[in-house]
Amino acid sequence: MKYVSLDNVEPGQFLGRTIFAGNGATLLAEGVQLTVYMINTLRRIGVTMLYIQDPLFEDAEYEDPVSEENKRLVMHQMGETLEAVRSGKDFSSKAISISIDRLLEDILLNQEVLLQLSDIRTHDNAQYVHSLNVATISALIGVNMGLGQVQLKELTIGALLHDIGKVEAITDDSLTDLKRHHTWRGFELLKTKREFSLLIAHVAFQHHERPDGLGLPRGLFDDQIHLYAKIVKVANTYDNLLYRDGKTLMLPHEACEVMMAMAGNELDHEALIQFTRIISIYPTGISVRLSTKETGVVVGQHRGLPGRPIVRVVRQEFDGEVETKEMDLAKHTTVFIEAVQP
């Protein structure tokens, strides 16, 4: 399959990845044949990029550390949790705990798989996909940092609920006031949940703090910030660089470059290093231009070498025949990716 701009999608093509609604239900299932109406609807609800099936790349080695079933479960539970908070009701700690257990089962089973954040975002599902992504990234970083089972669960619950204070945040505040307000509000909401460790509440409280002391809400310095919050800060920053306020902002390789410049000041150095080991810089399905001036599509990944994927170059011959060749950049060390061409 290929990852392409919605502007380049044509009626009759087949969807390559399921698109979820905000409550975790299926909006459009993988394999559905796209119509003009569907494409226009996707554009209207904020979709900018899409996975489509392509016979030249049907064997692309796409892997995901979390199953679609468990993504649906987590997103559905987030929807119920946020709706309860909006209504002034209590939410189910047990249901959150069960959904995180399922998420962690997948992650521990597939911890060698590079994360690609393949779920397509819409205006409706963006908040839920963001929470899912931050939880998944944080859990994978935590695994790499050697956290135990109890610590991983505390970290992942805190990551999933890191923005719970935004439910009642004042929307006309400045960005600074909004960050300060929702971190305090999130802390106040979560600290009353006796089933949760107080450290989970501190993730919501501290995830906008910075090692250099210039963060919010309290301006804590490096050693005053809990490890969970440092990890979630990295995960939250990455996902926000990719997508915010209904817009796709950066591609993964661009976001990673920006984050490396934040090391030590805005982001914890060790958490950032572990992050670079679990994320796919060039996701499977994306089109790239190589230093050989050839164009191709990423069809495979290397754990430990996220910047050196396997690229399939396709060339149309004059007689109509299609010639393909594989360029494993882990082996072709003098060839590199010059640009991404979505």
Beta strands, then each sheet from edge to edge (+ up, - down):
strand 1: 2-5
strand 2: 19-20
strand 3: 26-28
strand 4: 49-52
strand 5: 243-244
strand 6: 247-248
strand 7: 287-290
strand 8: 295-300
strand 9: 310-316
strand 10: 322-328
strand 11: 337-340
sheet 1: 1+ 4-
sheet 2: 2+ 3-
sheet 3: 5+ 6-
sheet 4: 10+ 9- 8+ 7- 11+
end
